[in-house]
Amino acid sequence: MFLIAKGIGYVPVPGAGDGVSAITELLKDPGLSDRAEVLFVLCGTKNKESRDLLSKALRDDDWSVRAAATQIIAQTAKAELRESLLPLFEDKNQRVRLRAAGAYLHLWALPGSNR
């Protein structure tokens, strides 16, 4: 994580550092479950399996799994899952609601997104 955090400043993509900061803060949360941490490892790529796993994680009983899935969807630009974030706008956990709203807006603003 140290190398990623330090090297992210050299990435020529605006806002890339913000995403890493959000992930770092989430990983520091003492309430983060092991299943949520595993999502970061398993779902970093764009494929059908990770999309299916993230879609299922958005409905998990554990808030940290829902929050992690939301963050991963935004960071990996999985625009096909954008509409599945809408139910999380009314999540009982504020951290999940805010991440869902931010992820939705991020995906909405991507070039080529069908708004």
C-alpha positions as a printed NumPy array, in Angstrom:
array([[  0.   ,   0.   ,   0.   ],
       [  2.914,   2.359,   0.717],
       [  4.255,   2.057,  -2.839],
       [  0.818,   2.496,  -4.325],
       [  0.099,   5.561,  -2.191],
       [  3.445,   7.185,  -3.044],
       [  3.446,   6.25 ,  -6.736],
       [ -0.132,   7.299,  -7.416],
       [  0.986,  10.915,  -7.793],
       [  2.692,   9.956, -11.029],
       [ -0.434,   8.497, -12.602],
       [ -1.673,  10.889, -15.318],
       [ -5.339,  10.432, -14.353],
       [ -7.091,  13.194, -12.414],
       [ -8.546,  11.969,  -9.126],
       [ -6.586,   8.699,  -8.992],
       [ -5.109,   9.673,  -5.633],
       [ -8.564,  10.272,  -4.169],
       [ -9.611,   6.709,  -4.904],
       [ -6.51 ,   5.265,  -3.275],
       [ -7.108,   7.473,  -0.234],
       [-10.676,   6.206,   0.047],
       [ -9.527,   2.592,  -0.16 ],
       [ -6.763,   3.188,   2.385],
       [ -9.212,   4.751,   4.843],
       [-11.641,   1.879,   4.394],
       [ -8.892,  -0.69 ,   4.979],
       [ -7.899,   1.09 ,   8.214],
       [-11.439,   0.849,   9.588],
       [-11.466,  -1.583,  12.542],
       [-14.992,  -2.663,  11.591],
       [-13.896,  -3.941,   8.183],
       [-14.552,  -7.662,   7.902],
       [-12.177, -10.21 ,   6.428],
       [-14.656, -10.844,   3.612],
       [-14.521,  -7.168,   2.667],
       [-10.724,  -7.275,   2.534],
       [-10.854, -10.364,   0.319],
       [-13.056,  -8.478,  -2.156],
       [-10.193,  -6.045,  -2.794],
       [ -7.954,  -8.971,  -3.736],
       [-10.455, -10.911,  -5.833],
       [-12.268,  -8.151,  -7.694],
       [ -9.55 ,  -5.88 ,  -9.014],
       [-10.   ,  -7.043, -12.593],
       [-12.826,  -6.675, -15.067],
       [-14.304, -10.093, -15.704],
       [-17.636, -11.841, -15.323],
       [-16.686, -13.563, -12.078],
       [-15.673, -10.362, -10.311],
       [-18.767,  -8.563, -11.612],
       [-20.998, -11.342, -10.273],
       [-19.189, -11.37 ,  -6.923],
       [-19.496,  -7.584,  -6.567],
       [-23.156,  -7.662,  -7.513],
       [-23.778, -10.223,  -4.778],
       [-21.624,  -8.283,  -2.279],
       [-23.83 ,  -5.203,  -2.717],
       [-26.629,  -7.17 ,  -1.037],
       [-24.493,  -8.613,   1.784],
       [-25.637,  -8.282,   5.414],
       [-22.254,  -6.816,   6.445],
       [-21.941,  -3.065,   5.874],
       [-18.187,  -3.317,   5.268],
       [-18.688,  -5.811,   2.418],
       [-21.234,  -3.479,   0.786],
       [-18.893,  -0.494,   1.244],
       [-15.905,  -2.369,  -0.172],
       [-17.91 ,  -3.565,  -3.173],
       [-19.09 ,  -0.025,  -3.834],
       [-15.546,   1.336,  -3.664],
       [-14.223,  -1.375,  -5.985],
       [-16.99 ,  -0.743,  -8.512],
       [-16.019,   2.925,  -8.652],
       [-12.267,   2.309,  -8.759],
       [-12.432,  -0.307, -11.501],
       [-15.018,   1.693, -13.48 ],
       [-17.529,  -1.146, -13.645],
       [-20.167,   1.082, -15.23 ],
       [-22.396,  -1.913, -15.938],
       [-23.054,  -2.109, -12.164],
       [-23.954,   1.576, -11.78 ],
       [-27.713,   1.047, -11.473],
       [-27.212,  -1.67 ,  -8.849],
       [-25.849,   1.059,  -6.549],
       [-29.216,   2.858,  -6.359],
       [-30.698,   0.736,  -3.519],
       [-27.639,   1.58 ,  -1.408],
       [-28.675,   5.251,  -1.374],
       [-31.072,   4.199,   1.389],
       [-28.676,   1.867,   3.206],
       [-28.862,   1.937,   7.001],
       [-25.115,   2.637,   7.214],
       [-23.994,   6.16 ,   6.319],
       [-20.575,   4.994,   5.074],
       [-22.28 ,   2.754,   2.538],
       [-24.757,   5.472,   1.461],
       [-22.012,   8.042,   0.871],
       [-19.776,   5.621,  -1.028],
       [-22.701,   4.495,  -3.181],
       [-23.596,   8.074,  -4.073],
       [-19.98 ,   8.937,  -4.859],
       [-19.503,   5.779,  -6.923],
       [-22.704,   6.424,  -8.864],
       [-21.662,   9.977,  -9.712],
       [-18.166,   8.835, -10.659],
       [-19.541,   6.197, -13.037],
       [-22.133,   8.607, -14.405],
       [-19.436,  11.127, -15.29 ],
       [-17.224,   8.639, -17.149],
       [-16.734,   9.378, -20.833],
       [-19.102,   7.315, -22.941],
       [-21.466,   6.559, -20.066],
       [-25.046,   6.412, -21.237],
       [-26.601,   8.865, -18.83 ]])
